[in-house]
Amino acid sequence: MLDVANLEAGYGPHLVLKDLSMQVPRGEIIALLGGNGAGKTTTLSAIMGLIPTRKGTVTFDNAAIHSKPAHRVFSHGVALVPQWRELFSEMSVYEHLELGAIQRGNRQSLGKRIDDVLDHLPELRAHLERRAGTLSGGQQQMVAIGRAIASQPKLLMLDEPSMGLAPLIVNELGRTIKRLNETGTSVLLVEQNMHLALSVASYVYIIRNGTIVKHGPTAQFHDERELFQSYIG
């Protein structure tokens, strides 16, 4: 489904990603793990078309997307939940879901798309009229995920979704990611929470200094201490 090959990207003169290659097969949950500053968010930004690529290719469903702007990548069926959620504090939960739904598809299907989101995230039903700025961190994360899946993406990319959340909420987040995947959504999960990532992903990539240094099936990474060591070399 997603094939990233020999990718180089960065910000201005600063090169962050160096010859990075990875794949997300259809129907899988893939984890991209690494320490602070390793290049995880930059990888998602480059895939999404938020920053230009300098070299290499990004292919999604056999179409080259590395030279396309973010809205064109989105139209191919790729959705990103950013690290800081980026909600509009004065907008209601329903308005956020509506915003995601109308990005792809017509208004006639709007109600069904939102109902589908609420089937995945039933805890949001009680908060549809609340402004996003009044919600807890966990609730805001669910709104950000709901807004993304309202577009019915083929690939959902999540950037540090557990950041700042209590352990019980992180566990629920893991269950939500699994439920989404079971309905056919492929997932690329960027995380520093190793326990969450290993509990949901089938395959793991380790990124350090902008390149993949280790990868393999999740079962190979059962020792979290050894996994952390691979972050720092």
N, C-alpha and C positions, 0 to 999 in steps of 0.2 A: 504493500500500500504506500508507505512513505519510505523513500530511499534517499539518504543524504550521503554524498560521496565527495571526499577530499575538499571539504568546505573551509573557506577562509573568509572571515568577516570581523568587523570591529567598529570603532567609533573614531572618526577623523583619522589622524595618522596612527592611532593605537590599534594594533592587530590583536584580537582576542582569541579567535578560533583559528587553529592551525592544522590543516589537513584532517579535519574531523569527518569521520564516516560512521553511520549507524543506520539501522532499519527499524521500522515499526510494521510488522506483518498485520494483515487484516484480522480483526477480532481479538487482538492481544492487548495486554497491559504491559507496557515497557517502562522501566524506571531509569532515569538519568540521575546519577548521584555524584556528589562531589562537595568539596569544601567551599567556603566563602571565596568568591573571586575566581572560581575555577572555569567559569564560562557557561554555566547552566542557563541562566536567563538570556544570555546573548545567543545561545543556540536556538531557543524558542523564538526569539525576536527575528533571527535570520530566516528561520523556516516560515514565519508568519509574514515576512516581507516588511517588517518594521524598520529594519536596517538593511542596507545594500550588501550583497555578497561580492567579494573581490575575486573569488576563484571557486571552482567546484560546482556541483549541481545539487538541486533539491527536486526530486520527482515525486509526484503524488498521483496515484491512480494512472500511472504511465504518462502524465503530463508534466512538463517542466514548469516549476513555479518559482524558481530562484530569481527570475528577473521580473516578477510581477509584484505590484503594490499590494498592501495588506487586504484591501477590499476585494481584489481579484482572487487572492489566496482563499479568503473567506468564502467566496462564491463557489470554490471547488469543494467545499465541505470541511474546512479546517477551522476550528474555533479555539481561542485562547482565553483561559481564565488567568489574568495577570496576578503577579505576586501581591500587589496591594489592593486587589479587588476592584478599585476604581469605580465605585458606585457613586450615584448622584444623591447626596444626603437628603435633599428635599423631595425626591421622587419616591413614590410608594413602591412596595414590593411588586404589586401587579404591573405598574408602569415599567419596571425593569424587565419583567418577563415579557411584556408586550413589545418592548424595544428589541429584545432578542428575536422574538417570533416574526416580527414584520421585516427583519433584515433579509429573510429568505422566505418566499411564499407570499400569497396574497392575503388580504384581510379576511376573506371568507373562511380560511383555514385557521385564523388566529385563535379562536376559542379552543379548538381541538389541540393545537400545539401547546397552549398553556395548560390544558387539562393533562396532557401527557407529562409535562414537567412536574405538575403537582402529584401525579402518580409516582414519580421517582422521588420527589421531595415532599412528602405529605405534611411535614412539620411546617411548611410555609403557608398552608391553607389558613391557619389562624391569624396570619400576619399580613394578608394581602393588602390591606388598606393602610398599614403603618409605613411611615417614612423610613427609608433605609438608614438614615442617620441615628434613629432611635433604637436600632437593633443591637444585639450582642455581637461579638466578633464571630462566633460560630454561625449565627443566623445570617450575618452579612456574607460569610463565605458561601452558604447555601444559596443565597440570592445570586451571587456572582456565577456560581455553577449553573443555577437555573436559567439565568439570562443566556449563557452560552449554549446549553442544550436545547433551549427553545428554538434555536436555528436548525435543530436536527442535524448536527455535524456527523460526518463519517469518522473524523478524528478529533478528539478532545485533548487539548494540551493544558495541563495544570501546573502552574508555577508556584511551588512552595505552599500548597493549600492548607497545610497544618500549622503554618506560622502563627504563633500567638494563641493557639487554641488549647483548651484544657484537655487532659487525657481522655475523658469520656467523650468529648466532642470529636476528638481525633479518631476514636474507635468508630463512631457513627459515620464519620467521613469515609473511612475505609469501606464500610458496608455500602455506602452510597456509590463509591467508585466501582465496586464489584457489581452492584445492581445495574448500573449503566452499561458496563461491559457485557453483561449477560443478555442485554437486549440488542447487542450488535455494534455498540460504539467502541471503536478502538481508542486507546488512551496512551498518551505519553506523559508520564508523571515525573516532574522535577521535584526532588525532596532532599532535605537534610535529615528528616526523621527516618532513620534506617529501618526501624521496626515497622512503621506504616508501609514503607515502600516494599519491604520484603514480604509483607503479609498479603499484598495484592498483586504484585507483578509476577510475570512468568519469566522475564528476562531482564538483566541488569547491565547497564553501561556505566562505567566509572570514568569521569572526566577530571583531568588535572592539567592546569596551565593551558587550557584551550584545546586539548586533544584527548581522544579516548585512549586510556592506558590499560584497561581491562574490561572484559565483557564475558557474559555467559549466562546459562540458566540460573534462576534464583537459587536453586539447591546448592550451587557452588559457593554461595555467599552466606552460609548459615552462621559463620563466626563473625559477629559484628565488630569485634576488636580488630580482627584481621582486615575486615572491610574498611574500617576507619583508617587503618595504617596505609591502605592503598590510596586514600585521599592525599596523604602528605608525602608519599614516596619513601 
